[in-house]
Amino acid sequence: MSRTAGYERFFPYERPYENQGEAMDRIYNALVRGQDVLFEGACGTGKTLSALAPALEVARERDKTVVITTNVHQQTRQFIAEARAITREEPIRAVVFRGKASMCHVDVGYEECQVLRDDTRALVEAEDERSRLEARERELLAASRDGDAGAAEARSAVMDELDELDERIEELAESTVCEHYRNNLLEDTDGFFSWLFDDVRTPEEIYEFADDRTLCGYELLKEGIEGVDLVVCNYHHLLDPTIRETFFRWLGRDPGDVIAVFDEAHNVEDAAREHATRTCSERTFDAAIEELDGEEDPRAEDAANVLRAFRDALVESYESALDEEFGRRGRIGESWVDVPIENDDRRDELTLAFLRGYSGRGIEADLEAATALGRRLEEAYEEAYREGETATRKECRTLQAAAFVSAWLEEGASQGLYPVVSVRRDAGTDEVYGRAELYTCLPRGVTGELLSELFGAVLMSATLQPFDVTADVLGIENPVTMAYGLEFPEENRRTYAVETPALFSSQRDDPAVQETVAGAIRDAVRFTPGNSLAFFPNYAEAARYASRLEADGSGSTVYLDEPGESAEELRRAFVADDDAVLCTSLWGTLAEGVSFDGEDARTALVVGVPYPHLDDRAEAVQEAYDAAFEGTDTGWRYAVEIPTVRKTRQALGRVIRSPEDVGVRALLDRRYSRRAKADLGKYSVNGTFPHVDREELIDIEPEKLKFAMLNFYGDRDAYDGDPPTP
């Protein structure tokens, strides 16, 4: 490792792993050159410090701020631990930033908070002004008593100002005021900032400290983050364009003054897509039309005309789609379900229905009227809340609906945007209603612009390869790429490709297939000296095989992860056991960002190739990638196969987290094996794994798995007592 750079001061431990040292050196040099970095490192190999240490050094040298961001709560806790370790050796000013909703002491929404804050500040400023005028009045009174003729006249003018100010203060005091924020403005808060920067504080600690003193910790944090060395935050602070602009303003930084470190960066694609997607429900249109009803403004009729036409077209679109399939309406539940509206050679059915149904002086003119009137109503609602006339700040549905319809017409046919209509059932009324959505297929419109503006970025994950695909999808130009596999002792692990039948969806119900797969799972669990993890393509498959394991009476406790249940409580119960198997979906929360260290879990199984549900959206993403990038089956490869293998690799990484860990990772499906490529062709996924992963994969027949595991664990004295008998 080069000693010319000073990033070693930000490495808080005695010495790094060998790969860690090399990674820090390369990341430092890349950031100095102004290049972004794609950094893949196996789970448990110290990626966080490998990125943080050089990023902090470059930031110190160039007067920048480092922002490290993730969408996984456990990783945020890890960042805090690492930042605390760093500051013990090299003091840095670090803050952990979380959204307002989780830090509000009075539990109001964002818009209401803005009004509360502004009115509270106005009240405090008015009271300050009154104190100043009262002091001036006393000075003038004394001067007039001493014979100053002009002082009496000036005092009279001041008294008039005081009367007006008293009326204003009385009005403000009767409106909405936040006592926590008021105390921020009135009290000495130096103690808060001394406490804040004495360590790296969690959002929970900040909330508790502020609440005990009736202060607003969120607003204090906003005031205190300007010019800090390190900020820990969630993806949306960087990926949402509106939030990002505000966030950088709080930092006192332009984008070019920020070095961003994205953890779990294989998730950035989906997160960016989510932040760029826009929706508007039928209920919003109904509320907008009701809002306009009775408005005396001459623009109200035109505004209602265009919004009602779009709302009616939305209903017509989903009603028509539901009528085409017998019984579909009755199967609609409380979750949003898409209905098809796309056409291959013309605009979507919603747009066509809107154009057919609209009549008026012109869509563009009506939308302009709706937007202008919406802005006026928005101002009126804010004023009513400020004045205390309403308990909550009302949102202008007219403005929201008009903005959405304008975007739908202007951008709905753009490459990379997919128009969608979805429906759901209202649990209270049992009514079915719909929403329109502009789904973003190409996330690089969000990420490419962001990354080009930043001083530099490090995107790190255990599963970023193939790097050329990541760069294409996110719009990264000329990145530095690096990949490090597990540098822990290879003799302490085995990775098997178990040649059970290929679990295509058409074969999952075959009793013979189920028996073979269940037998391999049963053997793996039985010959594991401790706990096992079993990941399945979905929760239904997890439940199917959990039931079979319980019925087999293997003696191991079976834990089943189910939607809607607390995954963290399940994890704690599982790791407290010493002979258990946890069955879960590979698309659930336990498949990544969660560590099962040491004896928490010895064996990890991935059963089947867990392709996502291939619906119309997935097809649209594939088509968008096919159009954007050249190559054979680019859409399938970029949108389906590579993300699926990344998910599989993430699941395998839940075990073998340190040099001392001993464990087995097994992939149960012929499509993973090297030998299957000859007869499965494009259905084989072996070649999608990085070379270093493929080299570790050992093809094995299912009936031989138990013997292989017995020999492996037995050779390492992993069994407590006599090993099981095959």
Secondary structure, 3 states (H helix, E strand, C coil): CCCCCHHHHHCCCCCCCHHHHHHHHHHHHHHHCCCCEEEEECCCCCHHHHHHHHHHHHHHHHCCEEEEEECCHHHHHHHHHHHHHHHHHCCCCEEECCCHHHCCCCCCCHHHHHHHHHHHHHHHHHHHHHHHHHHHHHHHHHHHHCCCHHHHHHHHHHHHHHHHHHHHHHHHHHCCCCHHHHHHHHCCCHHHHHHHCCCCCCHHHHHHHHHHCCCCHHHHHHHHCCCCCEEEEECHHHHCHHHHHHHHHHHCCCHHHEEEEECCHHHHHHHHHHHHCEEEEHHHHHHHHHHHCCCCCCCHHHHHHHHHHHHHHHHHHHHHHHHCCCCHHHHCCCCCEEECCCCCCCCCHHHHHHHHHCCCCCHHHHHHHHHHHHHHHHHHHHHHHHCCCCCCCCCCHHHHHHHHHHHHHHHCCCCCEEEEEEEEECCCCCCEEEEEEEEECCCHHHHHHHHHHCCEEEEEECCCCCHHHHHHHHCCCCCEEEEECCCCCHHHEEEEEECCCCCCHHHCCCHHHHHHHHHHHHHHHHCCCCCEEEEECCHHHHHHHHHHHHHHCCCCEEEECCCCCCHHHHHHHHHHCCCEEEEEECCCCCCCCCCCCHHHCCEEEEECCCCCCCCHHHHHHHHHHHHHCCCCCHHHHHHHHHHHHHHHHHHHCCCCCCCCCCEEEEEECHHHCCCCHHHHHHHCCHHHCCHHHHHHEEEECHHHHHHHHHHHHHHCCCCCCCCCCC
